Amino acid sequence: MTRFKLSDIPSPILLQGNERIAYRDPAVIYQDGVFRLYCTLTETEPDGTVYMYTAMSQSRDLLRWTEPKKLTPRDRSLNFSSPGNIIRFRDKWVMCLQTYPRPNGEKYGNRTSRIWMMESTDLDRWSAPELLKVKGDDVPVEQMGRMIDPYLIESNDEPGKWYCFYKQNGVSVSCSYDLEKWTFCGNENAGENVCILNLEDQYVMFHSPENGIGIMRSSDLRHWTHDDVLLTFGQREWDWARGRITAGFVLDCRQVQGIEKFLMFFHGSGPEDEHIIFDTHACIGLAWSDDLREWSWPR
């Protein structure tokens, strides 16, 4: 059995970007003793052309991580990226993610950005992505609008009913019973990169405003209240995240022997903000908490 000791982790940086690479938008699952960290890998090639991928790195101890492996094709007109989370659906694993097309060298994904899903039996090999028509079958794909950063969660009150949250007009919400036919449910005022925990008595949403991680709460996944809190961890002392902390993904490891805490994975950009350095230097960071209120991180 792996012995975890969070105090042994030497740095809050798990995956470190550089002048050629940025790691963004983490999504993590712990299965069979292995942490699998999926993320956006942004790579600047020698001629200056930028490509984005969904990639995966693995660790058994949160200390040593494998070289990230690209899971999606090299195609600037798609740029599959921003994995939201991984769920168990029927007899397969399902990951939701986005396309972020930048075919002409655009800084950000264009208006054809959409959300997709991939399937796997082993969390390592994934099927070709399939489009999620979250506005319903009656809405043509070209009229769905720009949407990014999906996240899937099952209803506590109605098992078998799945909600997809995604960035569009704040955060928009659609629901489905089979992940194929979707009904649009509305939208809520929130930031991007939503992550939602289903706890004993409520749902807790983490989302990203301009900087930091905000928290919202709900009893039904439809009506939300905002906490008066903004998590920025050690940003004041971290050159690597001084520009922005964002995309918080919280993994409930309270039942993992030796951890027994919530782990938050996020990405930081710095020292300049993302308006200046969007495609380089971003790093995946780590923090943890017993109660989702007080947070610690490697010093």
Buried (B, 14 or more C-beta within 10 A) or exposed (E): EBEBEBEEBEEBBBBBBEEBBBBBBBBBBBEEEBBBBBBBBBBBEEEEEBBBBBBBBBBBBBEEBEEBEBBBEEBBEBBBBBBBBBBEBEEEBBBBBBBBBBEEEEEEBBEBBBBBBBBBEEBEEBEEBEEBBBBEEEBEEEEBBBBBBBBBBBBBEEEEEBBBBBBBEBBBBBBBEEBEEBEBBEBBEBBBBBBBBEEEEBBBBBBBEEBBBBBBBBEEBBEBEEBEEEBBBBBEEBEBBBBBBBBBBBBBBEEBEEBEBBBBBBBBBBEEBBEEBBBBBBBBBBBBBEEBEEBBBBE
